[in-house]
């Protein structure tokens, strides 16, 4: 208990100047000061951001630094003080609140997380010195059993925003009127510079403690990011260009820190494997949940997850392998044949024959103008068939095996290319384009995509 006389002497000293004020709050270490100082108006009004011609200045606040230091010893008193504080946009104050919450038991940390969510939701960007600890706070809440608070804070921290350049109502958009919709939109986040890193550090812990709910959050964020990558008038659904930004779901775990969709899809893939293990019920719930979304990437991830767990969910595997859309559309080829390579042997004879019949029928769409002769066209078709039979050649019945061997003798090594390997990125280097500008102008989007994928 501090005497009134001591309180008044202290107030007279710290009122002499900022140095005395700062020294006092930087050196006290007992929570007994919180009550008396609160009565004299401290911990109420954090310093505002100062806007000058040289930029914005964010003043540090000795009072919040003091509260942060003692948060572990006095979580209830510190939590109450921060809750009573006026709202602020000062990131240094929020950094102290986050650091304080990291020292507290779950219930008190959850109360401070509400303050941070309000600040994040009202902000367009989060300062780089705060974002890492926000991820740690999500993990801390999950580890303390505050699942709902952890998921809500994660949704705010990792939320996806539309491209400003494609918002014709945004006065800060960098393009002049009439140019707002030039190019494809690029989604953004409030922690763009460190999004992938914070995501990869946080999500595994969140999944460990919240399971499918964390995977649903990831799927929602990914779906939102894809939607914001398309123009409002686009009719691309369900095609999401994911074979460009995530060429193969079984690719190594590398992603650019400037990307958003790829790290989200990567975490969804890894998180599913972490959550599922070999539990059939968990696989079914996950597959049902993500395939309820409209974009192709979710089916690609489903196919990959099934390929890694095909022995414990055979009915699901059969349904996916016998889905003609998943077989025939090039978007799914990598993951479909990865699953076929693993699980073709569990199909019965009629089911195997269905897939073999599809292969024998050849591709659904062929650009006839790409062939200079009938012989070239025939070789292309034989190579196409041989490549698909090669994925399942170990399990082929006798008739199909003979067909595969005949084709392989004809087309050679080209017929052994694994569709279920990481796709190679193809590019053109040279003084001229392989297509003239006039040719490109008359081609449809599908024709351009087909040409680039060859």
C-alpha positions, 0 to 999 in steps of 0.5 A, spaced: 500 500 500 502 506 497 501 512 502 498 518 499 504 522 501 508 518 497 503 519 491 503 526 491 511 527 492 511 522 486 506 526 482 510 533 483 516 530 481 514 527 474 510 533 473 517 537 472 518 534 465 518 528 460 525 526 463 522 525 470 516 522 467 519 517 463 524 515 468 519 513 473 515 509 469 521 505 466 523 504 473 517 502 477 516 494 477 510 493 482 503 493 480 501 497 487 502 503 483 496 502 478 490 503 482 493 510 485 495 512 478 489 510 475 485 515 479 490 521 477 488 519 470 494 515 468 493 509 463 487 513 460 490 517 454 495 514 449 499 519 445 496 520 438 500 519 432 504 526 430 503 527 422 508 532 420 511 534 413 517 529 414 512 523 415 508 520 421 511 520 428 509 514 433 511 516 440 513 511 445 508 511 451 512 509 458 505 508 461 504 502 456 511 500 457 510 499 465 504 495 464 507 490 459 513 489 464 509 487 470 503 483 466 506 476 467 505 478 475 499 482 475 495 480 469 488 482 472 490 489 474 494 490 467 488 487 463 483 492 466 488 498 465 489 496 458 481 495 457 479 502 460 484 505 455 482 510 450 482 507 443 489 509 439 492 508 432 499 508 435 502 502 433 508 502 439 502 502 444 499 496 441 506 493 441 506 493 448 499 490 449 501 484 445 507 483 449 503 484 455 498 479 452 503 474 451 505 474 458 498 473 461 494 466 462 489 465 456 482 469 459 486 475 460 490 475 453 483 473 450 481 480 453 486 484 450 486 480 443 479 483 443 482 490 443 487 488 438 482 485 433 478 492 433 485 496 431 487 491 426 480 491 423 480 498 422 487 498 419 489 498 412 496 496 414 500 493 420 507 495 422 512 490 421 514 490 428 508 488 430 506 482 425 510 477 428 508 478 435 501 478 433 502 471 430 505 469 436 499 471 440 494 467 436 499 461 437 499 463 445 491 463 445 490 457 442 495 453 447 491 456 452 485 453 450 482 460 448 480 457 441 475 462 439 479 468 440 485 465 437 481 463 430 478 470 431 484 474 431 487 469 426 482 471 421 483 479 422 491 478 422 491 474 415 485 477 412 485 478 405 484 485 402 482 487 394 487 490 390 487 498 391 488 499 383 482 496 382 477 499 386 474 505 382 471 508 389 478 508 392 481 516 392 488 513 393 488 508 388 494 509 383 491 509 377 487 515 374 480 515 372 479 510 366 485 505 368 482 502 374 481 495 371 488 495 367 491 488 368 489 483 373 488 484 380 493 482 386 490 481 393 493 484 399 494 483 406 495 487 412 502 484 413 504 483 406 511 483 407 511 478 412 505 474 410 508 467 408 513 467 414 508 469 420 503 464 417 507 458 416 510 460 424 502 460 426 498 455 423 501 449 425 500 451 432 493 453 431 491 446 427 494 442 433 489 445 438 483 447 433 483 442 428 478 442 422 476 449 424 483 452 423 483 448 416 476 452 414 479 458 416 485 457 411 480 455 406 476 461 407 482 466 406 484 462 400 477 462 397 477 470 398 484 471 395 482 467 389 476 471 388 480 478 389 485 475 383 479 476 378 476 482 376 468 483 378 466 481 371 470 475 370 466 468 369 472 464 370 469 460 376 471 455 377 478 456 374 483 459 378 489 459 374 492 455 380 497 451 375 501 457 374 501 459 382 502 452 385 504 448 379 503 441 383 501 440 389 506 435 391 512 440 389 517 442 394 515 447 400 518 453 397 514 460 396 515 467 394 514 472 400 510 476 395 505 471 394 499 470 398 495 464 394 501 460 394 503 460 402 495 459 403 494 453 399 501 450 402 499 451 409 492 448 407 495 442 404 500 441 410 495 443 415 491 437 412 496 432 412 498 434 420 490 434 422 488 428 418 494 423 419 490 416 418 484 418 420 478 416 415 473 420 419 478 426 419 479 425 411 472 425 409 470 431 413 476 435 410 474 433 403 467 435 404 469 441 407 474 444 402 470 441 396 464 445 398 468 451 395 468 453 388 475 454 386 479 448 382 485 448 387 480 445 393 479 439 388 487 439 387 488 439 394 483 433 395 486 429 390 493 430 393 490 428 400 487 422 398 493 420 394 497 420 401 491 416 405 488 412 399 488 405 403 483 408 409 478 412 404 477 407 398 470 409 397 472 417 396 478 415 392 474 411 387 469 417 387 474 421 385 478 417 380 471 415 376 469 423 376 470 424 368 471 432 370 477 430 374 480 426 369 479 430 363 480 437 365 488 439 364 488 443 371 487 436 375 492 432 371 498 432 376 494 431 382 489 426 378 494 421 376 498 422 382 492 419 385 491 414 380 499 412 380 497 410 388 490 407 388 489 404 381 490 397 383 484 398 389 479 399 383 475 393 380 476 391 373 470 395 371 472 401 374 479 400 371 476 399 364 472 405 365 479 409 366 482 405 360 477 407 356 477 414 357 485 414 355 483 410 349 479 416 347 484 421 347 484 428 349 477 432 349 480 438 346 485 438 340 488 444 337 488 442 329 492 447 327 498 445 331 500 439 326 503 440 320 501 433 318 497 427 319 503 423 322 505 429 327 498 429 329 498 421 330 504 421 334 502 427 339 496 422 340 500 416 341 504 420 346 499 423 350 496 416 351 502 413 353 504 418 358 497 416 361 498 409 361 505 410 364 502 413 370 499 406 372 503 401 368 505 397 374 497 395 374 495 394 367 491 388 365 494 384 359 491 387 353 492 394 356 499 393 358 501 390 350 498 397 348 502 401 353 508 397 350 507 398 343 506 405 344 512 406 348 516 403 343 513 408 338 514 414 342 520 413 346 522 417 352 517 422 351 511 417 353 514 416 360 514 423 362 510 423 369 504 427 369 504 426 377 511 430 377 512 437 379 511 441 373 516 444 369 516 452 368 516 453 361 519 460 358 521 463 351 527 466 350 529 469 343 529 476 339 522 474 337 515 472 340 513 465 338 506 468 336 505 474 332 501 480 336 496 479 330 495 472 332 495 473 339 489 478 338 485 474 335 486 468 340 481 466 345 483 466 352 482 458 352 487 458 346 492 462 349 492 458 355 492 452 351 498 454 347 502 456 353 501 450 357 504 445 351 
